[in-house]
Amino acid sequence: MSRLSGIIRFRQWELDEKRRALVALEEQRQQFLDMLDALDAELEAEKRQAGGEVGALVFGAFMEGIRQREEIVRERLARKDEEIERQRDQVAEAFNELKTFETAAEREAIREARRLAGIEQSLLDEQGLERHRRSTENDL
């Protein structure tokens, strides 16, 4: 097992946690979008029901209330978008860190394989020389 495997497991866990946090933020963002859709639906329903002078007067106040609520939701949505962007940056950074360690582990594995191949080749060379020495001794 590579000496980097523990670090890689930790970095993978860290990346997974950051991805989960990003998903949670995106779900919260979707809730704000759903709120905006609900406000639009509420406004359309009220437009259909508003009739006559009294309805028109009440509808104006209702419309102002909807606009204020919509503005609040849009501000929250903008803040959530900023939060999501920061979290995406953190996910990208964690991914790059993980890849750095994975690349280092791959290089370490290649070096180890080459080292072992060198040892194996040395043993084979030594065996070949020993056979050659024995065969030349037997020929004498």
C-alpha positions in Angstrom: 0.0 0.0 0.0 1.3 3.4 -0.9 2.3 5.7 1.8 0.0 8.3 0.2 -3.1 6.1 0.3 -4.2 7.5 3.6 -3.9 11.0 2.4 -5.7 10.1 -0.8 -8.6 8.6 1.2 -8.8 11.7 3.3 -8.8 14.0 0.3 -11.5 11.9 -1.4 -13.6 12.1 1.7 -13.0 15.9 1.9 -14.0 16.2 -1.8 -17.1 14.2 -1.2 -18.1 16.4 1.7 -17.6 19.5 -0.3 -19.7 18.0 -3.1 -22.5 17.2 -0.6 -22.4 20.7 0.7 -22.7 22.0 -2.9 -25.7 19.8 -3.6 -27.4 21.1 -0.4 -26.8 24.7 -1.5 -28.2 24.0 -4.9 -31.3 22.4 -3.3 -31.7 25.6 -1.3 -31.4 27.6 -4.4 -34.1 25.5 -6.0 -36.3 26.3 -3.1 -35.9 30.0 -3.7 -36.8 29.4 -7.4 -39.9 27.5 -6.3 -40.8 30.4 -4.0 -40.6 32.8 -7.0 -42.8 30.4 -9.0 -45.3 30.2 -6.2 -45.4 34.0 -6.0 -46.0 34.2 -9.7 -48.8 31.6 -9.4 -50.3 33.5 -6.5 -50.2 36.7 -8.5 -51.9 35.1 -11.5 -54.6 33.6 -9.3 -55.3 37.0 -7.7 -55.4 38.7 -11.1 -58.2 36.3 -12.2 -60.2 36.9 -9.0 -59.7 40.7 -8.9 -62.9 42.3 -10.3 -64.7 45.6 -9.8 -63.5 48.7 -8.0 -62.9 47.1 -4.6 -61.0 44.2 -6.2 -58.8 46.7 -8.1 -58.0 48.7 -4.9 -57.1 45.5 -3.0 -55.2 44.1 -5.9 -52.8 47.1 -5.9 -51.9 46.5 -2.3 -51.6 42.8 -2.9 -49.4 43.4 -5.9 -47.1 45.6 -3.8 -46.8 42.9 -1.2 -45.9 40.3 -3.9 -43.3 42.6 -5.3 -41.7 43.1 -1.8 -41.7 39.4 -1.1 -40.3 38.7 -4.6 -37.5 41.2 -4.0 -36.6 39.6 -0.7 -36.5 36.1 -2.3 -34.4 37.5 -5.3 -31.9 39.0 -2.8 -31.6 35.7 -1.0 -31.3 33.9 -4.3 -28.4 36.2 -5.3 -26.6 35.5 -2.0 -27.2 31.8 -2.4 -25.7 32.0 -5.9 -22.6 33.7 -4.5 -22.4 31.0 -1.8 -22.7 28.3 -4.5 -20.0 29.8 -6.6 -17.6 29.9 -3.5 -18.5 26.2 -2.8 -17.8 25.3 -6.5 -14.4 26.9 -6.2 -13.8 24.8 -3.0 -14.9 21.6 -4.8 -12.5 22.4 -7.7 -9.7 23.1 -5.3 -10.3 19.9 -3.4 -10.5 18.0 -6.7 -7.1 19.4 -7.8 -5.5 18.5 -4.5 -6.8 15.0 -4.7 -5.5 14.6 -8.3 -2.1 15.9 -7.1 -1.8 13.2 -4.5 -3.2 10.5 -6.9 -0.6 11.5 -9.5 2.1 11.3 -6.9 0.9 7.9 -5.8 0.9 6.7 -9.5 4.4 8.0 -9.9 5.5 6.3 -6.7 3.9 3.0 -7.9 5.8 3.3 -11.3 9.1 4.0 -9.5 8.5 1.0 -7.2 7.6 -1.2 -10.2 10.8 -0.1 -12.0 12.9 -0.8 -8.8 11.4 -4.3 -8.5 12.0 -4.9 -12.2 15.6 -3.9 -11.8 16.1 -6.2 -8.8 14.4 -9.0 -10.8 16.6 -8.3 -13.8 19.7 -8.3 -11.6 18.8 -11.7 -10.1 18.2 -13.1 -13.6 21.5 -11.7 -14.8 23.2 -13.3 -11.8 21.6 -16.6 -12.5 22.6 -16.4 -16.1 26.2 -15.7 -15.2 26.2 -18.5 -12.7 24.9 -20.9 -15.3 27.4 -19.7 -17.8 30.2 -20.1 -15.2 29.1 -23.7 -14.4 28.8 -24.7 -18.0 32.3 -23.4 -18.7 33.7 -25.2 -15.7 32.0 -28.4 -16.8 33.5 -28.0 -20.3 37.0 -27.9 -18.9 
